[in-house]
Amino acid sequence: MSTAPGLRGDRFGAFVAASRDRGELVVQPRMGFGDPGRMRAGLAATRAADATAVGTITLDSYTRVGDHRAARGAVAHGTDLNGYPIVARSADQTRAVLDRLEGEDFPVQVRHGSAVPQDIFRALLDVGLTASEGGPVSYCLPYGRTPLSESVANWREGTEILSGADGTGRSPHLETFGGCMLGQLCPPAMLVAISLLEGLFFAQHGVLGVSLSYAQQTSPEQDREAVRALRRLASEFLRGAEWHVVLYAYMGLYPRTAEGARSLLRQAARTAVEAGAERLIVKTEAEAHRIPTIEENVRALEDAARAAEGTRPVAGADPDSETYTEARALVEAVLEHSDDVGTALLRAFSRGHLDVPFCLHPDNAGRTRSFIDDAGYLRWADTGALPLPPVARRSRADAVTSSSLLSTLSYMERRHDSRAGRRPAPGRNG
């Protein structure tokens, strides 16, 4: 973790830093409810969990796409929403949700998924919150057809709105979602590169409290390499900022059995500690079936915390690993396009120098492909126009085809469910 002077007001980053110094992994749910009473109950349960946890307010779908009129209509008619409508609710209502819960010992982050974050950021600042997440690329390409140029402009304005909180004595904190592009089948180098580039975008527009994301993929060994690569690149490029790394439990098809889901989550917690990530976004045993309850979220937090407690960091810096080498090549190529990170991102995507496999957004070239090798590593099958070193060149024969796509997407689901199926029944020997 890097620490920069003048960021003592970053309550979210300071909590994670203090937890890291105590040797504790911070765990966090993806929880959001439309009803203020239930949202408050979820935050209270998270705070009371037997874990080092931070709170989450995840927003509803209307708010994510900027349809605040529809969100207000739902609130007025008592319609249940799939998240908390922070713009449609009054500041007083949201302050009541947070009252005597949010603070230095329990910071709360607003999670949203929006390519138009300006009103969201104004609303969270209005109630005294300063932590959020997303990014101009990661909250654009996977989620709709908003032109990337519009998303970059929106996020430039939104980040500058957040950076204005410095005048209140509270420094803002933004987490990149770039390490989670499509959640699966994206080789780690691309995830690491986009995560770092979004962090540089935030810093350039005044937010110096940053967390860098990476999503658990198909190999714990490759994930450790990726997290270390991200940490090394952050130390090299994000000078002057205060940062930490957050790992997401697997974002693809989740195991359908409860034990398979818990197995995958525990693996994520162990990987986070082994590789040096300071925070973990959990998923629950209900993930494959429905929106989880408050109780299921708390069980996931506590299960991850117990797995982390029994794990120690794995020595080794992976100098010039394949992931580091590829990610650095991508970052350097992008930054050559312009001193302005947003402009550089637009030019890189237009030339295919950034290209996310299987992403159908019009501003994504769509020439890259990937596959899972026999060791469970995500590899490039076709690198398109990516400015990668020769080690990354692969044969198109390895690429995922339409006939093999479903099997590839369900790789982790099948792997952990089958392991769970081999476990002996309770009370039996073996």
Stockholm file with secondary structure:
# STOCKHOLM 1.0

chainA/1-430         MSTAPGLRGDRFGAFVAASRDRGELVVQPRMGFGDPGRMRAGLAATRAADATAVGTITLDSYTRVGDHRAARGAVAHGTDLNGYPIVARSADQTRAVLDRLEGEDFPVQVRHGSAVPQDIFRALLDVGLTASEGGPVSYCLPYGRTPLSESVANWREGTEILSGADGTGRSPHLETFGGCMLGQLCPPAMLVAISLLEGLFFAQHGVLGVSLSYAQQTSPEQDREAVRALRRLASEFLRGAEWHVVLYAYMGLYPRTAEGARSLLRQAARTAVEAGAERLIVKTEAEAHRIPTIEENVRALEDAARAAEGTRPVAGADPDSETYTEARALVEAVLEHSDDVGTALLRAFSRGHLDVPFCLHPDNAGRTRSFIDDAGYLRWADTGALPLPPVARRSRADAVTSSSLLSTLSYMERRHDSRAGRRPAPGRNG
#=GR chainA/1-430 SS CBCCTTCTTCHHHHHHHHHHHTTCCEEECCCCCSSHHHHHHHHHHHHHSSSCBCEEEEBCHHHHTTCHHHHHHHHHHTCCCSSBCTTTSCHHHHHHHHTTTCBTTBCEEEECCCSCCHHHHHHHHHTTCCEEEECTTTTTTTTCCCCHHHHHHHHHHHHHHHHGGGGGTCCCEEEECGGGTTSSSSCHHHHHHHHHHHHHHHHHTTCCEEEEEEECCSCHHHHHHHHHHHHHHHHHHCTTSEEEEEEECCCSSCCSSHHHHHHHHHHHHHHHHHHTCCEEECCCTTTTTSCCCHHHHHHHHHHHHHHHHTCCCCCCCCTTCHHHHHHHHHHHHHHTSCSSHHHHHHHHHHTTSSCCTTCCCTTSCCCCEEEECTTSCEEEEECTTCCCCGGGCCCGGGSCCHHHHHHHHTHHHHHHHHHHHTSCCTTCCC
#=GC SS_cons         CBCCTTCTTCHHHHHHHHHHHTTCCEEECCCCCSSHHHHHHHHHHHHHSSSCBCEEEEBCHHHHTTCHHHHHHHHHHTCCCSSBCTTTSCHHHHHHHHTTTCBTTBCEEEECCCSCCHHHHHHHHHTTCCEEEECTTTTTTTTCCCCHHHHHHHHHHHHHHHHGGGGGTCCCEEEECGGGTTSSSSCHHHHHHHHHHHHHHHHHTTCCEEEEEEECCSCHHHHHHHHHHHHHHHHHHCTTSEEEEEEECCCSSCCSSHHHHHHHHHHHHHHHHHHTCCEEECCCTTTTTSCCCHHHHHHHHHHHHHHHHTCCCCCCCCTTCHHHHHHHHHHHHHHTSCSSHHHHHHHHHHTTSSCCTTCCCTTSCCCCEEEECTTSCEEEEECTTCCCCGGGCCCGGGSCCHHHHHHHHTHHHHHHHHHHHTSCCTTCCC
//
